[in-house]
Every structure is written in structure tokens, then in C-alpha cells.
Amino acid sequence: MAVYVDSPIWWRAGRKWCHMLADDEHELHRFAARLGIKRTSYQGPPVTKNPHYDLTAYERDLAIRLGAVPVTRSEIVEILRRVRGRSPGKAPD
């Protein structure tokens, strides 16, 4: 299983931000914990259908050093569609 980060291109609160996704939600939470990101920062169902964490550019660099895969915007959208399409008990595509 992999964790993915796109490029930090969104400005908010004076910082550039990006998204972090994973093939599996449990892996996403484990990786976020390794980065020191609190679970309360998670954005996913039922609030949004897109399970992810927002990362600062600094956190993204750390995530890559810890093994996250840097991907393009179009790649992260495709990964998001694949992850979002899964439901409990459904096999990965």
C-alpha cells in the first residue's frame, strides 16, 4: 500500500498546502500519525467524500522522506477516484 502527496499549490493561512491520500484509510491514518498530524485534521466521510489530510509544504517534504509518493494533480485525482470508489468489503480495482 502507498501514501501519495500532490504538489503544494493552494495558499491558506499564509502557507502552501497539498493533499495526502493513501490506498487504504487505515494506512492514511497511520502515516499521518508518523508525521505528527492529529486525527482531528482528517477530512473524510461524512463531511467530505474525499478521504485525505491537508499538508503544509514542510509536512509534504517530511512525508516524502518517510516514503510518500509524490504525484501530479491528475494522478492524485485518479487515486482519489479509485479510493473513493471502494466500500467496506469491496476488493480494490
N, C-alpha and C positions, 0 to 999 in steps of 0.2 A: 504494500500500500504506500501511497505517496501523499505528500503535502505540497501544495502549489502556492506560489505568490505571483501576482501580476506586478506591473510597474507602478510606483507611487506617483500618480499624476493628479490626484484630487487634493485641493487645498481645503483645510478646515482647521480652525483654531491656530493659524499661523504655521501649520506643518503640512507636509505632503503625506498622503495616505494611500494605501493599497489594500487589496483583499487577500485573505489566506483561506484556501479551501483544502479539502482532503478527500480521498476516495471513500473514506469512512468517517462518520461523525465522531466515533469514539477516538479514532486516531487524531482527528482535528482537535479535540479537547485535550488529549494527552500532549500534543505538540505545543498547544497554546500554554499549557501549564509549564512546560520546559522553558518557554520564553518568558515566564513570569507574568503572563496575562491572565487576569481574573476571569472566571467563568461568567461573571455578570456582563462581560464585554461581548459575549457570544450573541450573534444575530442569526436567528433562525426561526423555524415554526414554533409557535403560531403567529409570531409578529411579522415575519417575512418568510417567504417560501425558499429563500436562498441561504442555506446554512454556511456561515462564514464568520470570520473575525476581520475587523479592520486593523491594519498595522501601520505604524509610522514608518518612514523610510529607514530609520535606525533599527526598528524591530524587524523589518524585512531583511536587512543586511545580516542580522543575527540569525534569523530563520534560515537563510541560505547557508550560512556557516554551519548550522546544525543539520543540514540535509534537505531543506525545502528546495523544490524545483522551480526556478524562475521561468515563467511562461508569458507569452504575449497576451494582449487583451482578448484577441479572438480565441486563443487556446483556453483561457480561463472561462470564457463564456461557454465553450463546448464542454469543458469539465463540469461546470455548474449544471448544465442541462442533463448531463449523464447522472450526476449525483442526485439532483432534484427528482429525477425520474424513478429513483429507487424507492421502494417502500419496504417496511419490515417483512422479512421472509422472501423478498424478491431477489433473485440472483442478479449479480452485476451483468451488464451487457458485454 
